[in-house]
Amino acid sequence: MQQRAATAIPRPAWAEAPRERLAAWAEAERGRFFLWLPVLMTAGAVVFFSLHADPPPWLAPSLLAAALAALAGGWRWFPRRAAAAGAVAAALGFAAGQLATWRAPPLMEVPTRAVVAEATVRAVEPLPEGRRVTLEAARLDGGAPISRLLRIRLRATDATPVATGDALRVRALLMRPAPPAYPGAWDLQRDAFYQGIGAYGTALGASARLAEGAPSWPADLLQRTRETIAARIGAVLHGSTAAIATTFLTGTTSAIPEADRRAFRDSGLAHLLAIAGLHIGIVMGLVFGGTRLALAVWEWAALYWPTKQIAALAALLAASGYMLLTGAHVPVQRSFAMACLFTLGVLAGRRALSLRGLALAMAALVLLEPHLVMSVSFQMSFSAVLALIVGYEALRPWLLRLRGEGRWRGRLASHVVALAVTAALAGTFSAPFAAYHFGQVQVYNVLANMVAVPLTALLVMPAGLLSLVLMPLGAEAVGLVPMGWGVDAVLWVARFVSSWPAATIMVPHLPAWGLAVVSLGLAWAGLWRTRLRLAGWALVGIGLASPACERPPDLLMSADGRMVGLRDAEGMYVQTAGSAARFTLDAWRVLWRAQLAQPLGCGRAPCELRARPDDKVALLVRGDPPDSACTAAVVMSLEPVHLPCAVPLPVVDRFSVWRDGAQAIWLSPDGARVLSDRAERGERIWMPRPTPRNRLPPGLVPALAEELPAEP
């Protein structure tokens, strides 16, 4: 039997073209796929913290095992291998979040009455008025030590000498970490959970130091050193100058008055108060230059020693000490990680890959402290550095042409332009995150930074480092006095620029999904090389337009039931029962883009609230609701309300906010939609549950109701 010869069927040209284009694109983007792995790790962590319920313990290991199996099975074909590697990265981020949750100590029961706390002082922080102490292993009324930290504000008149390591006794009223100001607002309870904080409190009397102790851990020794440096600064400088100088040298910002903090924020100089890449760069530059100059003067070292490598190691050592001294916050951790890679590049005689270093720093932070991916410092820090790296890669030829042959005019012009470009790039890329968290953008930040950054680099930081070197000799005033001059100049710039007309512009509040689209767009535009990066700017535009797809709530009730707010076409109106929380009020202003809060004007009689003329009415009542309440779209009250209506009606009363947190209400011609904070966040481990153990004190609801002002 004759066998027929097998012939290969050629693939059509239209089938080969996509493979060729994909191969060409992959070759052009070689080395860029690795940069996406930390981004996907961050996305996995964000997914974990955004869930509405705690996942089962087996979920993260199962996801990671499945992703690793897919990676092992698809290693031959690049697209499958890249997708599997991305899945592994996302699973790692998710697993890091679950591991951090497992490591965190459990929530504590916060007593509703005043208690006497005896504990070891973990940290002492100065405030504009008084001090704040962080206590560990506290015993409440002589009970067993608790596993979480207490942060208590001492009375302004309390002169008890307190330092880290001391045993302290204080009578205080404790409170749980505050819930979000409205559904979808910033989650302070999540932050406190991963920071190990169990409760905040206010001292009701003078504290008593039971025993003077010495720091037993390196972290405690560093904290004691910070407190000593702050005290030495306060002996030479005073007021806001001392508080800002303390921030530059110890990373402690708690003593800066709110007015000056707002001036830095409104002028676009808030990054100077967040120890980050600028500060570490100045420290490393000064130490590197000083060490190399000293070695160059010594003839033997200049001829036989690798002076550049020695100077780089000395600069890295100084940067590590500065990072530890200032508290190792997120921006400085990222900067130090990149500094380590840069130093390795110097030692190896190669130029460090900046984007790769940024990616490695992000991956390390996600694995070690995954909860920080939700913080504004993480988001603004990495977005700003990405902008600087990508921007200077594109603008470097133009800046070199501007510099020319190195004459002083060209060098001066290039430095001035570089300052403006740096401020514009960092400010532009971080603006969406500032808009999401703070609801505003700074208009004159480029001008303010062009003056304040050189002052910080040439006067403030060098003088501050000199003072640290001279402190063991008791001669720190030699450096602190000129440092104070520089701080005063920077503070003047912040106050002056923030006072200009329209220094800040309120912007629409981005929804969470809009911020996610913006983040993806910025990463897409910054990480790719080819024209594919242009699609990232389209994503950024879609994310920035996302506020048009969502309408802010018309009514809000705070989580403590002491404040009701209404937003209509004319502005924002607020009714308070007693003293309202300033934090909540500021959050409402950001959400509603309203500067001033006006009284709502509701008294003892039922008050009809309506955001638009054609909307149904929301009824704010006191005491027993009237018979007409059943015709309203929703009933609000500071007391428990029972409505004997034939048709169930939404009710937002004191028990509603106690049980489910802050409430948001949207009115429409068809009725009302009510969203609670618990419905928005779900049930997560960091959210305290209302139980009989933490029920409301007797008589609190009637007392709150009596605080409502009468009808004007």
N, C-alpha and C positions, 0 to 999 in steps of 0.2 A: 504494500500500500504506500503510495507516494505521499510524503508529508509536504504540506504547503509551507513555503518559506515565510517566516514572520517578518512583517515590515512595520517599522515605527511610524506612527501617525504624527506628523508634525503639528506643533501647537500653533494656532493662528496668531498673527501679529498683535491683534487687539488684546489677547490674553497675556502676552509677554510685556506689553507696555506698562501696566500697573506695577509689575514686579521690578522693572527697571527704574521707574520713577521712585518707588519706595527705597530701592537700594541706593539711588543717587541722593535722596533726601537723608537717609540714615548716615551716609558717608559725610555729608555736609554738616550734620548735627553730631558728629562723633564726639564723645566726651560730655555731651549735654544731658544724656539720659540719666547719668548718675545723679545729676543735680535735682532731679525730680523725686528721688527716693525720700529725702527729708521732708519735702512738701507733702508727699503721700503719708508719711509717718505723722505729720502734723494733722492731716485730714482724719486719720484714724483716731487720734486722740480727741479731736473735736467731736467726732461722731460719738465717742464714748461719753463725753461730758454733756452731750445734747440729748441723750436718750431720756425718755420719760419714766423709765423704771430701771432699777439696777439689774444688769445682766447676770445670769447664773455663773458660778465660778468656772464652769467647764467651757464657757463660750470662747474666751480669748485663746486658751491653748488649742481648742479645736480649729479655730480660724487660722491660727499660725501653722498648725500641722498640715491643714489642707493646702495652704499657700505654698509651703515648702515642697509638698508632694507635686503640686503643679509645676513648680520651678524645676524640680528634678526630672519631670517627664517631658518638659518642652524646651530642653536646653539647645536642641539643634536648630530650631527655627527662631530667628531673632524676634519677630513680633510676639510670638507666644512666650518667649523667654522674658521679654520686657514687661509684658502684662503680668506674668507670674511674679517677677521681681517687685513690681508695684504692689501687687497683692500682699507680698511678704512685708513690705514696708508699712502698708496700712495696718496689717494685723499686728505688727510690732508696736505701732502707736496706740492701738486699741488695748493691747496687752499691758503696755506701760501704764495707761490710765487705770486699768483694773488692779494692777499690782500696787500702785500708789494708794488706791482706796483700801486695799487689804492691809497695807502697812500702817495706815492712819489709826490713831487711837479712837475708841468709840465715843459717841456723844455723851455728855454728862447731863445729869439732872440739875437744872439751875434753880436754886431756891427762890421763892417769891418774897421772902422777907430778908431783912438785914442779917448778915452773918459775920462772924469773926474769922478771918483767914490768917493762918500761920503758914508761912512758906519761905522758900529760898528765892532770893531775888535773881532773876535771869537777866534783866536789863533795866536800866534807868534812862529814860529819854526826857530831855527838857522840852517844855511847852512854852508858848508865849506867856502863859500865866500858870506857874506851877510845874509839876513833873508827872510823868506817867511811868509806872513800874510794871514789868512783866514778871509774874510769879510762877514757879514750877513746884510740883509735888506739894500743892497746897492742901492743908487740912481745914475743912470748914466746920466750925464749932467743935473742934476736937475729933472729927471723924477720920476715916481712913484717907490717905493721900489720893488725890485725883490724878489721872494720867494726862489731863490736858492743862494748858497754860491759862492763867488769868491775867488780864490786862486791866489795871486799875489806875484811875486818875486820882492822884493825891490832891488834897486841898491846897489852894494857893498859899495859905498861911502856914503850911506844914514845913517846918525847918529841920526836921529829923534828918541827920546825915545818913544817906543810904547809898550803897554801892553794890555792884554785882557780887554775888556770893554771900551777902549778909542774910541773916534770918530776920524776917520782918513779920510783925503782927499789925493788922489793920481791920477795922470794922467798915464794911462796905455793903452797898446794895448792888447786887449783880444782875445782869441782863444778858439774854441770849444775843448772839450776833443778829443784827437787823435783817429782816427779810427784804426782798426787792421792793422798791418804792411803788412799782406798778407792775402788772403782769408783763413779763418780757424785759424788765429792767435788770441792771447789774446785780449779780447774785453774791452778796457779801457773805452769806452763810456758807457757800461753797469755798470761798477764799479762806474763811476762818477754819473750816474743817481741815483743809490740807496744810494750813500753817500750824495746826495743833492747838489753836485757841478754842477754849471752851466757853468763855464768858467775858464780857466787858463789865466794868464796874466803876462806881464813884465812891470815894472814901467819905464816910460820914463824920469822921473825926481825925485827930492827929494819929499818925502811925507811930509804932514803937519798934526800935531795933532791938531784937532779942539777943543777937550775938553778931559780932563782926567776923566775917568769914573771908576766906581766900578763894579765888577761882580754882576749881578742881578740874576743869576741862580746858583744852586749848580755846574753844569757842568762848568760854567765860572769860578767859584771860584777855582775848581780843576785845570783848565787850568792856571789860574794866579799863583797857588801854584807851578805847574810844571815849569813855567817860572822863578819864584823866586829861586827854587832849582837849575835850570840850571845856573842861574847867579851866585849863590853862589859857585857852582862847578867850573865855569869858572874863578872865582877869585883865586882859589887854584891850579887847574890843568890847563893844556894847551894842545892845539892841539888835536890829535886823542885820547889821554888819557882822556881829558875832555869830548870829544864827546861820547866815549864808556861808561864812568862812568855815564854820563847823561842818556844814554840808559838804563843802569841797574836800575837807580833810578826813571826815569820818563817815560820810554818807547819811548822816542823821538829819532829816528834814523837818522833824516835828516842831522845832522851835521857831520856824519862820512864820511871822504873822500872816493871817489869811489875806490881808490887803496886798502885801508884797508878793505872796504866792500867786494871787490873781493877776498882778501886774506882769510877772514873768510869763504866765500863761497867755494873757491877752496880747503881749508883744511878740510872741513866738520864741521866747527864750527859756521856756520851761525845760528844754533838754539840758540846759546848763546845770540845773538842780538835780538831774538824774545822772549819776556818775556812769559814764558810758565810754564809747570809743574815743571821743574828743579828749577826755581827761587821761585815759590810759595812753593815748598817742602822745600827749604832751609829756607825761612822765617818762615814757620810753625814749622819746626824742631827746629830752634833757639829759637823761642818764647815759644814753648811747653817745651823744655828742661830747659830754663831759668826760666819760671814760676814754673815748678814743683820743681826745685832745691830751688827756693826762698821759696816756701811753705814748703818744707821738712825741711829747716833750722828752721822755726817757729814751735815749738813743738805743740802748740795748734792746728794750722792748720793741721799739719801732723797727729794728733790723731783723730780729729773730723771732718775735712772737706774732701770732695771727691776731692782730689788734682788732680787726673788724669783728671776728667771731667772738673774742672776749668781750667786746663792748656790747654785742648783741645778747650774750648770756647775762651780762650785768643788767641790761635794760629789761630783759625778761624777768629776772629776779626782782627788780624794783617793781615791775608791773604786778607780779604775784603778791608782793607785800601790800601794794596799794589796793589791789582787789580785795584781799582779806580784811584790810583795815576799814574799807568803806562798805563792808557788809555783803559783798559778792552778790549783788542784785543781777537781774536778768541781763540788762544791757552790758554791764561790765563783764559778766561771764562770757557773753558772746564775743566781746572785744578781746578778752584774754585768750580764748580758744583760737581766734584768728591770729593773735600775736604769737602764740606758740608755733603755729604753722609757718608764720613769716620767719621766725627765728630759725626753725629747722631748714627753711630754704636758704637763709644766709649761711648757716653752718655747712650746708651741702654745696654752696656755691651756685644755687639755682634760685630763680625768681619764684616766689610762692604763688600758687594759683588762687586768686582772691575768691572767685565764685566757689571753687571747691572748698576753700577754707570756711566760707560762710555756710555751705551745706553741711560740713562736718560739725560746725558749732551748733547748728540747728538740730541735727540728729542727736548730739550729746545732750542738749537741754531737754528735748522731748523724752528721751529715755530716762533721764535723772529726775526731772520735775515736770511731768506731763501736764499738770494742772495749769502751768504758766502759759500754755498756748492760748488760753482764753483771756489773758491779761492784755491791757493796752500797751504795757511796756514791751512785751514780746512782739506784738504785732507792729508797733511803730518802729521799734529798733531794727528788726530784720528788713522791713520794707524800705526804710531809709538807707540802710547799707547796700541793699540790692540796687537801689537807684544810683547811689554814688559809684558803685563798681561798674555798672553797665553804662552810666552816663559818661564817666571819664574814659572808658574804652572807646566810646564814639567821638568824644570831644578832644582827646589828647593831641591829635595832629593839629587841630586848629589852635589849641593853647600853645603848642610849641612854636607855631608860626607867629603867634602874638608875642611870645617871649623874644623872638628874633635871635640876635647874636649875643645876647646876654648883657646888653647895656642896662643901666639902672632904670631907665624909663620903661623898657620892655619888661624887666623883672617886676617893677612896681605895677604895671598894668596887668600883667599875668596874675599876680597875687590878688589884686582887687577883683578881677573877673572870676578867679577861682573861688574866692569867698562867696561872691554872688551866685555862682553856679552851684556851689555846695549847698547853700541855703535853699535855693530854688528846687534842686533835685530832691533833697531830703524832705523839704516841706510839701512838695507836690505828691510824692509817693505815700507819705504818711498822713496826708490830709483826710482821705476817706476814713481812716481809723479814728482820727481825732473827731471827725464829724459824727461817727457812730457813737463814740463814748461821751463826748462833751457837747455835741450839737452845735459847734461853731468852728470857724476857720479864721486864721489870723491874716490880715491883709498886708501888714508892713513887716512881716517876719524877715524878709531878705534885708531890708535896711537896718533893722535892729541887730541882726547877726553880723553884718559887715562891720559894726562898731564893737559889739560886745565880745565876739569870738577872739579878735586880736587882743583885746584887753585881758581876756582870760588866759590866752596862750602866752603872752609876753610879760604879764605882770602878776596876775592873781596866782596862777599855779606855780610859777617859779618861786615867788616869795613864800607861798604856802609850804612847798617842799623844803625850802631853806629853814623855815621855822620848825618843821619836824626834825630836821637834822640837829638844830640847836637846842631843842627842848631838853635833852638829857643834861645839857650844860646850864640850863636856866636862862638862856639868852634868846628865847623864842621871840621876844619883842622885836628883835632886829628884822625878822622876816614878817611878823604879823602886822606891824605898822604899815609897811608899803602894801601888804596884801589887803589891809583894810581900805587903803586908798583905791585900789583896783576894784574891790567889791562895791564900794560906794559909787564908783563911776558906772559899773555895770547895773547897779540898782537904779541909778538915775536914768540910764538909758531905758530900762524896763518901764519905769514909771512914766517917763516922758512919752515914749512911743505908745504905750497903752492908753494915754489920755487923748490921742489924736482922734478926730472924728472917724467913726466907722472902723475903729481898730480891729474889731471882731464882727463877723457877720454870722447871724444865726442861720443855720441850714436845716432843711427837712431831715427828719430822723430816718436813717437807713434801717430797714428791717434786717433781721439776721440773714435771710437768704440773699439779700442784696449785698451785704458785706462779704458773704462767701463768694459771690460772683465777681465782685471787685478784686478780692484776694486772688482768685484764680486768674483773672485777667492780668493783674500785675505780674504774677509769676510767669504766665505765658509770654508776656511781652518782654520780660527780662531774661528768661533762660534760653529761649531759642535764638539761633543765629540767622536763619533764613527769613524770607518775607512772611513765613507762617506766623511770625511774632506779631504782625499787624492785627491778626484776629484777636489778640489779647486786648487791644485798645477798644475793640468793639464790645468785648465782655465788660470792660471797665465802664463804658458808656451805658450798657444795660443795667449794671449794678447801681450806678449813680442815679439812673432814672427810676429805680425801684420804689422810692417813696410815692410816686404817682399811682402805684398799683394798690396801695394800702391807705386807709383813712385812720388817723389817730382816734382814740375813744373820745366821746363827748363828755363823759362823766368819769370821775375817779374817786375812790374812797381808799384812804391810807390803811395800812395793815394794823395800825393801832386804833383805828376807828375815831381818830381825833380830827380828821381833816377830810372835807369833801370839796371837790373841784369841778368846775364847769368851764368848757371851752366853746365859745361861739364865734360868730364872725367879728365881733368887736374886741374880743380879748379873753383873758383868763380871769375867772372869779373863784375865790376860795373862801370857804367857811371853816373856821377852826373852833375846836373846843379846848380852851386853855391854850397852852403853848404848843405850837406846831413844830415838827422836826424840820430844821433848815435843810438837811440832806434831802428829805422827801420833796420839799417845796422846790429846791433847785432841780431835782430830777423831773418834776412836772413841767417846769419852765422849759427845759431842754426838749422834752417830748412835744410840747405844744408850741414851741418857738415864741414864747411870751416873756417879756422882760419883767413886767410888774404884776403883782397879784392884788386884785381888788376884792373887797368884801362881797360875799354873795348876798348878804342882806336878809337871810332867813332867820325868823324868830321862833316863837312858840307855836304860831299857827302853821298849818301845813303849807309847804312852799312848793310851787310848781316850777320845774326846771325843764327847759327846752333849748336845744342847740340851734334849731332852725324852725321857722314858722310852721312848716308842714309836718314836723315830727310829732310823734306822740309824746305825752307828758311823763316825766319822771317826778314822783312825789316824794319830797323830803319831809318826814313827819317826826313829831315828838310825842311820846306817850301812845295812847291808843289811836290807831288810824281812823280817819272818818269813813263813813259809808261810801263816799265817792272814790276811795282808794282803789276799789276794784275796777275802776275804769281807766286807771293809769297803766302805762306800759311797764313800769317797775316802781317799787316802793323802797325808799332808803330811810334808814333810821339808825341812831346811835344806841337804841335799846332793842331788846328782843321783840320781834313783831309777829303776831299771828293774824293772818287775814282769813276770815270766813267767807271766801269768795267761791262761787260755784265753779269758776274756771281757775286752775292754778296760775298764779301770778309770780313772776320773779321778785324775790325779796332780797335786799342787801342790807343786813342789820349788823349789830355789834357782834353777834355770834357768827355771822358769815365770815367776817374778816378775822376773827379769832381762830376759826376753824380752817379757813382756806386762804388766808392772806389778803393782800390788796385786791380790789375789785375794779374792773374796767367795764364801762357800759357804752354801747353804741345805740343811739336812738335812730329810728326811721319811721316813715309813715305807717309801716306795718306792725311796729312793736319795738322791742328792745332785745339786744343780745348782750348777755353778761358773761364775762370771762374772769375767772379767779386766778390768782397767782399759782395755787396748787394745780389747777387744771393746765396751766401753761407749762409749769416745770415738771409735773408728774410727781412721782414718789421716789425720791433719791435718798441715799443714806445720810447726806448732810442736812436734810430737812427735818427739824424737830416736829414730832407729831403731837397734836393736842390730846392729852390724856387727863384723867382725873388727878394725876399727880401735879400737873401744872395748870389746873383750872384757874379761872379768874378769881381774884380776891373778892369776898362778899362785899356788895355795895358799890363796886367799882362802876358798873354800868349806869345806875342812877346818878352817881356823882359826876360822871362825864356828861350826862345829858343836861345836868343843871348848869354846866359851864357855858352852854350856848348863849350868846348874847341875845338880848331882846330885839324885837323888830324895831329898826330905827324909824 
